[in-house]
Amino acid sequence: MVAVLCGAQLLTINYEQMKVARRDSFDSVVALSRSKAIGYDANADESRYLLDPDRRPTYERFFLDKSQQSYGIAGAGLDTYDQRLDETWAAYRRNNEDRRFTGEYRRELDNITFAGEHEAAQKTVAAYAVYQHDDRTFRRLVTEGKTQEATVFCVGWAPDTSNAHFGEWMKALDQVTAINQRHFDLAVHEGRGALGTFAPVAGVALLLAAGLTVLGLRPRLAEFR
């Protein structure tokens, strides 16, 4: 009975902790990490757009593709993306079941599990929206021939510039990732702790049961000699 109870408790705990580690936290960490990598690449596309005028349409397309990977909006072009982002995000804030956008942030928002995670995730998307608006400002300055002003706005780190807002977006992204990472680490620790506690007890109980069985049968077996 001790072995069965310990084994059942071990399986129950590890099932629960595996769910937390694999689905509740790790899936979010993957989505958020992808978004971070995509964000850095998209930010680099802005600099390439500035430095390589001959390939600007290509870099615009790359930037839009990466934006769609993080926060997908069907049918949105670069000229409408920020407006559609505001509309779909406002709709989500009113009703968290609204599904007008896809992408890595959709995966994270559909997998909210831990205390403080939803607020941190919403802060991240809000910071992302600010950065997207900055991108339109940057491209408008380039189109107007204000290259120097566009350069300062794009690659400088002064307050209320694109890179400053990019840094705030990455900081918010790191915070929501840290929440999930912390619970992932805790789940792994709890699962290993249960394995280290209940498995030895169950093993000793089985060995003891086997030993006692042999001792109990010896007198009966001796009768057949």
Buried (B, 14 or more C-beta within 10 A) or exposed (E): EEBEEBBEBBEEBBEBBEEBBEEBBBBBBBBBBBBBBBBEBBBBBBBBBBEEEEEBEEBBEBBBEBBBBBBBBEEBEBEEBBBBBEBBBEBBEEEEEEEBBBBBBBBBBEBBBBEEBBEBBBBBBBBBBBBBBBBBBBBEBBEEEEEEEBBBBBBEEEEEBBBBBBBBBBEBBBBBBEBBBEBBEBBBEBBEEBBEBBBEBBEEBBEEEEEEEEEEEEEEEEEEE
